[in-house]
């Protein structure tokens, strides 16, 4: 699971995905505990159906406790991103792999990377970029998502 600052920025600024998501068990969130005694530094939390230490990536919070936290943004896992695309296009796994390959490589059947994808360091970053491209016609430009210009808009 990518918990890098870059992925965090990508997720924070992917507001269309953030608005559509409904919190569920085993979601990763960036946020902080709300306390009347002190401010808590933001960190990664895992939402669970029961008490957990959250493992490697963060402290666990039960769904029933979520009002005690300010959940700043959802950090989608790779499987959740793939599900978003599958639902949008109603496609099977092998077609999902083909879609990813067309996005990742410069030409079908080649092993030369598409220049755009070289900026991404993890599968979550790549899949988020694919989701944003396919579902919302947006591309990542190092700091924010921008609506991709179509040929009609460019003329």
SULUR-V282974 format. One record per residue. RES is the residue in one letter. SS is DSSP state (a for helix, b for strand, c for the rest). OMEGA is omega in radians with two decimals (999 if undefined). BURIAL is # if it has 9 or more other ideal C-beta (glycine too) atoms within 8 Angstrom, else .. Layout:
RES,SS,OMEGA,BURIAL
RES,SS,OMEGA,BURIAL
This chain:
X,c,3.14,.
X,c,3.06,#
X,c,-3.12,#
X,c,3.10,.
X,a,3.14,.
X,a,3.13,.
X,a,3.08,#
X,a,3.10,#
X,a,3.13,#
X,a,-3.12,#
X,a,-3.14,#
X,a,-3.07,#
X,a,3.06,#
X,c,-3.01,#
X,a,3.14,.
X,a,3.10,#
X,a,-3.14,#
X,a,-3.11,#
X,a,-3.07,.
X,a,-3.02,.
X,c,3.04,#
X,c,-3.08,.
X,c,3.12,#
X,c,-3.11,.
X,c,3.10,.
X,c,2.96,.
X,c,3.01,#
X,b,3.11,#
X,b,2.96,#
X,b,-3.11,#
X,b,3.13,#
X,b,3.10,#
X,b,3.10,.
X,c,-3.11,.
X,c,3.09,.
X,c,-3.09,.
X,c,-3.11,.
X,c,3.05,.
X,c,3.11,.
X,c,3.08,#
X,c,3.09,.
X,c,3.11,.
X,b,-3.12,#
X,b,3.08,#
X,b,3.05,#
X,b,3.10,#
X,b,-3.12,#
X,b,3.09,#
X,c,-3.14,.
X,c,-3.11,.
X,c,3.14,.
X,c,3.07,.
X,c,3.09,.
X,c,3.09,#
X,c,-3.02,.
X,c,-2.91,.
X,c,3.11,#
X,c,3.12,#
X,b,3.10,.
X,b,3.02,#
X,b,3.09,#
X,b,3.10,#
X,a,-3.11,#
X,a,-3.14,.
X,a,-2.96,.
X,a,3.08,#
X,a,3.09,.
X,a,-3.07,.
X,b,2.96,#
X,b,-3.12,.
X,b,-3.02,#
X,b,3.09,#
X,b,3.10,#
X,b,3.08,#
X,b,-3.07,#
X,c,3.04,#
X,c,-3.14,#
X,a,-3.12,#
X,a,3.11,.
X,a,3.11,.
X,a,3.10,#
X,a,3.11,#
X,a,3.11,.
X,a,-3.14,#
X,a,-3.13,#
X,a,3.13,#
X,a,-3.12,.
X,a,-3.05,.
X,a,-3.12,#
X,c,-3.05,.
X,c,3.12,.
X,c,-3.07,.
X,a,-3.10,.
X,a,3.08,.
X,a,3.07,#
X,a,3.10,#
X,a,3.11,.
X,a,3.11,.
X,a,3.12,#
X,a,3.13,#
X,a,3.10,#
X,a,3.11,.
X,a,-2.98,#
X,a,-3.09,#
X,b,-3.09,#
X,c,-3.14,.
X,c,3.09,.
X,c,3.12,.
X,c,3.13,.
X,c,3.05,.
X,c,3.11,.
X,c,-3.07,.
X,b,2.96,.
X,c,-3.09,#
X,a,-3.10,.
X,a,-3.02,.
X,a,-3.11,#
X,a,-3.13,.
X,a,-3.05,.
X,c,-3.04,#
X,c,-3.09,.
X,c,3.09,#
X,a,3.10,.
X,a,3.11,#
X,a,3.13,#
X,a,-3.11,#
X,a,3.07,#
X,a,3.10,#
X,a,3.11,#
X,a,3.09,#
X,a,-3.10,#
X,a,3.12,#
X,a,-3.03,#
X,a,-3.03,#
X,a,-3.01,.
X,a,3.14,#
X,c,-3.13,.
X,b,3.10,#
X,b,-3.13,#
X,b,3.11,#
X,c,3.01,.
X,c,-3.13,.
X,c,-3.06,.
X,c,3.06,.
X,b,3.12,#
X,b,3.10,.
X,b,-3.11,.
X,c,3.11,.
X,c,3.04,.
X,c,-3.14,.
X,a,3.12,.
X,a,-3.14,.
X,a,-3.10,.
X,a,-3.12,.
X,c,999,.
